Amino acid sequence: MEATAAKPPLHTLTFSSATVVNRVFAAVCSCAVLALLYQDALRALNSTTFLSFSLSLTFLFADLLLGFMWATGQCFRMRLVHRHVFPENLLKVTREEDFPAMDVFICTADPDKEPPMSVVNTALSVMAYDYPAEKLSVYVSDDGGSALTLFAFVEAAKFGSHWLPFCRRNNVVERCPEAYFRSNYPRSNETNQIKVMYESMKERVENVVDSGKVTDDCITNEQERQAFNKWTPGFTRQEHPTVVELRVSAVLTNAPIILTLDCDMYSNDPQTPYSMLCYLFDTTINPELGYVQFPQRFHGLNKGDIYASELRREFLINSAGLNGLAGPNHVGTGCFFSRRVFFGGPSSFVSPEIPELRPDHVVKKPIQAQSILAMAHHVADCKYEDQTNWGSKLGFRYGTLVEDFYTGYRLQCEGWRSVFCNPNRPAFLGDAPITLNDALNQIKRWSVGLLEVAFSKYSPVTFGVRAMGPIMGHCYTHYAFWPIPSIPLTIYAFLPQLALLNGVSIFPKVSDTWFFLYTFLFLGTYVRDCLDFILSGGTFQRWWNDQRMWMIRGVTSYLFGSIELLTNRLGIAKNGFNLTSKVLDGEQSKRYDQGTFEFGVESPMFVPLSTAAIVNLIAFFGGLVGVFRGGDFDGLFVQIFVAGFVVVNCWPIYEAMVLRTDKGRMPTKTTLISTFLAWALYTAASHTPHT
């Protein structure tokens, strides 16, 4: 009797030898952190004046927070694994007709900040997947209810009837039209014709967007006219024709697989679903596999990624670390979900209020059927979920500005696992902010949302640790308290420098044994962070800019996000969801490509940033002058080093305040206000009794 040939593997899992090194390093550094906290506490207890006691207590608090964030960050390194997929083996173990149906959700909200052509390109790129066409459905959810976005898709549908066959016929890899035509694509009569069609469509769409309305001469048939007639003069973003949501897809197609995408995150590989199916068809992990998350990757980043928009640590390093635990968190885009995860845990099904919304419901009628359309409009109503479990126990989870993070967190608390899939060719590519203000506002919005989760009844510190265990719980704790370093970073940005200007030593002397503890912690954590960054595929230049942006965020977006959450909780203000603009400005793009920081607008966040830069500059040179005049170099070295390190990182700020004359320079008003605040802080510190 012949033996049955073994099926080729769809994916492999190997454990990393770096895990042992990580655990040893974590143990050694933990001892050092505890020693530092002991030294801070001892210094506070031995204080002889109220000022020295206050300073010691302040730095103890700052170091406690930094130690807390460092400790929770080590959880990502406790069980490192390497996963690899073999999509080329997929058709050797299954048939294409056995592929599950898939619904793609693309979300947009504002045609002014999210250009409709960008949304169209994303939709066309996934419609062109190497996937059975009859099993693929693409939904666009327009929270802004814009007629401009609808017009763009009417035009895209016409172009798509030519673009999709062209891609499959020519085995095109870049299936996002915009990305394809800016690449070095092969020239031929056919590609030239397709490009003319694309440019013609793009021009029509952008003309309509520029005019702000869809006029009669843009409408070509009665069906289109009926659709656009729904946009009446009384139309607002709160009162608009029905938009598509999760429940709508259940009524229309109810595919067992759901892909969620941001409107600007286009597909960069037409065979990405094959990589996802390599995990889905693995029966050993399938029962508890809730979703497969691909990393957020970006096109158009400048060489140094000056705003650290890549977020390599959050989107790549930490997600890879979670791969050896229960899996990565959901990052809002590039995620393939099993529809079943939105209806309770693996062993605790939560039934929706009507059978048509169940994940196992089979849609037997065509989409155009009147009863199907009527049901779709009914469940899509914004008020439908009132008094139901939608948003709390069913579907995506609401109640925070980071509903993607919150949804993934709650799903994993319910027992679902996830997988991080990071192929060599990025599966998706999106846009990144090209101005500092946009980059900081994006982080501020996330900061508010993460802190909402941190201080909710589902806080990872309590609920998460109980539901997922201490390691996974503390990984989510690290994310939820992501903005908390704003407190210690703000303290270290001002207090040592103001003390230095007054000749007050607050750190151990170079000759003191405790000095070597500070040296070890600084060099150990920085070198380790740099190695992690570079070994994950980054560069030293990008790592340097990443650590600089971490400090900048500490006194800007992290700080303002924390303040905004506090004012929300006190009832002083309410959350507002501010989209990050994806509209590109020519001059800003040029400066960004050159690696020049873009200020240019009067942002409140630039005030503390500029103030810190000025204070550190004055403190650094003031400290050096004091040492040359016979000051205590041994006692003030650490403070001079801290101020000097900040000064080196603040060079783009000094350049924007003094040397530049372009439109991206620091606004004069901001510079003047910051200068006055720096003077006020110095004056206040100078009049504080030091003994």
C-alpha positions, -999 to +999 in steps of 0.1 A: +000+000+000+015+034-011+019+060+016+000+092+011+022+121+000+026+147+027+010+181+019+034+210+015+034+235+044+014+266+042+033+284+069+060+277+095+067+289+130+102+290+146+112+303+179+139+330+181+171+325+200+171+362+209+144+354+235+170+342+261+191+373+255+160+395+259+150+379+292+185+382+306+188+419+295+153+426+310+164+410+343+196+430+346+179+463+336+151+456+360+176+455+388+191+488+376+157+505+374+149+494+409+183+507+421+175+540+404+142+543+422+158+534+455+184+561+449+156+586+441+137+576+473+168+578+494+177+613+481+141+624+489+143+610+524+177+627+530+166+661+518+173+690+541+151+716+524+116+717+510+130+725+475+154+695+474+126+673+487+102+685+461+127+680+433+137+645+445+100+635+448+093+649+413+121+629+397+111+598+416+076+601+401+091+607+366+114+577+369+085+556+382+065+564+350+095+558+327+103+525+345+066+514+342+066+521+305+100+503+301+088+473+320+056+469+301+075+473+269+097+443+277+067+420+275+068+423+237+102+405+238+094+376+261+085+351+234+099+360+200+090+338+170+094+339+132+065+331+109+068+325+072+040+318+047+041+298+015+013+311-007+028+292-036+017+260-019-019+271-014-033+256-046-015+224-039-036+217-008-069+233-018-089+244-048-097+280-058-134+272-058-130+263-021-118+298-013-141+316+011-160+347+000-145+380+011-160+414+018-137+444+017-146+475+038-131+509+029-138+538+052-137+575+043-152+605+059-143+638+043-136+645+006-117+677+016-091+658+037-093+624+020-094+630-017-119+608-035-093+598-061-073+583-033-103+563-021-110+552-057-074+540-061-077+519-030-109+503-041-096+495-076-064+480-062-084+454-041-110+448-068-081+437-089-070+410-064-060+376-078-092+362-063-123+347-077-144+377-088-177+362-078-164+358-042-151+393-038-173+423-027-160+458-020-180+482+002-172+519+007-184+534+039-186+572+035-193+588+069-194+622+053-221+610+029-205+630+001-219+632-034-184+640-046-172+606-034-201+589-050-194+606-083-158+594-081-169+559-078-194+562-106-165+572-128-142+545-113-167+518-121-165+528-158-127+528-157-126+496-137-142+476-165-111+483-185-085+484-157-093+450-140-090+429-172-059+448-182-042+439-148-051+402-150-043+399-187-008+414-182-001+400-147+004+436-133+017+436-098+010+473-091-028+472-093-033+507-078-036+528-110-019+559-095+010+537-082+013+519-115+015+550-137+041+567-115+063+535-116+086+524-144+058+505-162+063+489-196+051+512-225+028+498-252-002+510-271-025+492-246-009+508-216-010+542-233-047+538-239-053+528-203-033+557-190-053+582-212-085+567-198-072+570-162-060+606-166-094+615-182-113+600-153-090+617-128-095+650-144-133+647-143-133+637-107-109+664-096-128+691-115-160+681-097-142+680-063-128+715-070-162+728-079-177+712-047-208+699-065-220+674-091-237+694-118-262+680-144-236+679-172-216+654-151-245+629-150-248+606-180-279+585-174-312+583-154-298+558-129-271+582-119-295+610-117-318+591-093-288+584-071-276+620-070-311+634-065-309+620-029-285+649-021-310+677-013-303+712-001-311+701+035-284+674+034-258+675+062-231+651+074-255+641+102-285+636+079-275+619+047-285+589+025-276+555+040-240+546+041-226+510+042-216+493+075-208+458+088-245+450+091-252+460+055-227+435+042-243+408+063-276+414+045-261+417+010-233+391+009-223+380+044-189+367+034-171+348+061-139+369+056-138+407+061-109+429+051-108+464+066-088+492+049-082+529+054-092+549+023-056+557+014-041+522+021-040+506-013-031+470-021+005+466-031+003+429-038-026+412-057-018+378-040-021+391-004-053+370+002-032+339-005-009+347+025-040+352+047-055+319+035-023+301+045-033+306+081-071+303+076-067+268+061-045+256+090-070+236+111-046+236+141-051+274+147-083+281+128-108+275+157-095+305+177-080+325+148-099+358+148-079+379+124-047+381+103-031+415+107-007+430+081+016+459+091+009+495+081+035+505+056+039+538+038+050+551+004+066+585-001+084+586+032+116+608+029+149+591+034+152+599+071+114+597+079+118+629+099+084+627+116+089+590+125+056+584+106+066+548+099+060+540+136+083+510+131+083+501+168+045+501+171+036+486+137+064+462+131+087+455+161+060+452+188+035+434+165+062+408+156+068+404+194+031+397+200+032+370+173+046+346+199+018+354+223-019+357+215-011+378+184-009+414+174-034+442+181-057+455+153-042+486+138-073+498+119-063+487+084-048+458+065-067+433+086-085+401+075-112+392+100-133+361+104-168+375+105-175+351+134-153+372+157-178+400+158-204+377+175-188+368+209-159+346+218-148+313+203-170+294+228-196+320+236-217+330+206-237+362+209-268+361+186-279+393+168-314+405+170-324+392+135-313+360+118-302+379+086-273+393+106-259+360+118-225+351+105-238+317+092-267+333+074-268+323+037-279+351+013-300+335-013-315+365-031-295+388-055-283+422-042-308+440-065-338+423-049-362+448-033-364+429+000-326+428+003-322+465-004-350+474+020-333+453+048-299+468+040-313+504+044-330+494+076-299+479+093-276+507+081-296+534+098-275+552+124-302+547+150-306+510+144-280+500+170-297+519+198-308+496+225-289+467+209-256+450+215-240+465+184-209+485+193-205+468+227-208+430+223-214+428+186-194+442+156-167+468+160-165+482+196-172+519+200-168+544+228-133+556+221-114+575+194-093+544+188-120+519+180-096+498+160-073+492+190-103+488+213-120+463+190-088+441+187-082+444+225-118+433+234-117+404+208-085+391+224-100+394+258-129+372+246-104+345+237-096+351+200-061+349+187-045+367+159-015+364+135+010+390+123+018+385+086+047+406+073+057+395+038+088+408+021+067+428-004+044+451+017+008+440+013-006+475+016+009+510+013-006+542+026+000+580+029+019+595+059+017+631+072+042+654+055+038+683+080+048+683+117+014+697+127-005+669+109+018+643+124+014+656+159-024+660+156-027+624+145-007+612+175-027+635+198-060+619+186-046+585+192-033+595+226-068+607+237-083+574+225-057+552+241-060+569+275-098+565+272-092+528+271-066+529+299-090+546+323-121+527+313-137+497+331-120+475+305-085+489+314-057+465+304-041+469+338-071+452+355-096+437+330-070+429+304-046+411+328-074+390+341-088+381+307-055+375+288-029+368+314-001+391+327+022+392+296-005+400+270-023+422+295+008+443+301+015+445+263-019+462+259-012+482+290+019+496+273-002+507+243-030+521+264-006+543+285+014+552+254+011+590+261+020+588+298+057+596+291+046+631+285+049+637+323+085+625+328+096+640+294+082+674+303+099+672+337+132+663+322+128+690+295+127+718+320+136+711+357+173+699+353+179+729+329+164+755+352+184+740+381+215+741+360+210+779+352+210+784+390+240+762+397+220+736+416+231+700+412+203+675+412+220+644+399+250+623+412+285+636+406+307+619+380+329+607+409+298+592+426+291+554+421+255+562+413+267+580+382+275+547+366+239+536+371+226+565+351+252+558+324+243+521+322+206+528+319+210+555+293+234+536+271+218+502+277+183+513+267+194+535+238+218+510+223+192+482+227+165+503+211+188+512+182+197+476+176+160+465+176+153+493+151+181+484+127+176+446+130+140+451+120+151+467+087+154+503+098+184+527+094+204+546+120+192+579+105+156+568+109+162+556+144+177+589+154+147+608+140+124+583+158+139+590+192+138+627+185+101+625+176+095+605+208+109+635+228+090+660+207+057+641+212+064+641+249+060+679+252+034+682+224+009+655+213+013+632+243+009+662+266-020+678+248-037+645+244-035+639+282-048+674+289-076+669+265-087+636+281-086+654+315-108+683+303-132+658+288-135+639+320-141+672+339-168+681+314-149+712+301-146+700+266-157+671+243-138+648+220-136+658+184-125+634+156-101+653+135-090+636+103-054+636+092-052+654+059-041+634+029-041+664+006-006+671-007+007+707-011+035+711-037+058+733-016+053+713+015+060+681-004+092+696-017+104+706+017+094+672+031+114+654+004+144+675+013+141+664+050+131+699+062+107+702+091+074+719+083+060+743+109+043+771+091+011+772+111+004+786+145-002+755+165-005+756+203+017+725+204+046+744+190+047+767+220+059+742+247+082+726+221+099+759+212+100+770+249+118+737+258+142+742+229+151+778+241+154+768+278+178+739+270+199+761+247+204+788+273+209+762+300+236+743+280+257+773+272+250+789+306+262+757+322+294+756+302+301+793+310+296+786+347+320+756+346+346+777+328+343+803+356+350+777+382+317+760+386+312+724+399+317+705+366+317+672+386+283+679+400+267+695+370+279+672+343+247+652+340+225+683+337+249+698+311+248+665+291+209+663+293+206+699+281+232+693+253+215+662+242+182+681+239+199+709+220+213+685+194+178+671+189+163+705+187+184+718+157+154+717+133+135+739+157+163+765+161+167+765+123+130+771+118+129+800+144+160+818+132+176+807+100+148+799+076+127+823+055+104+799+037+067+794+045+075+764+066+095+784+092+083+787+128+056+815+130+071+847+145+042+849+170+051+814+183+088+823+187+080+854+206+055+837+230+080+809+236+108+833+243+087+851+268+077+819+285+113+807+287+123+841+303+094+838+327+104+803+337+140+813+342+130+844+363+107+822+385+134+796+390+160+824+399+138+837+426+132+803+442+152+799+474+179+772+469+187+765+505 
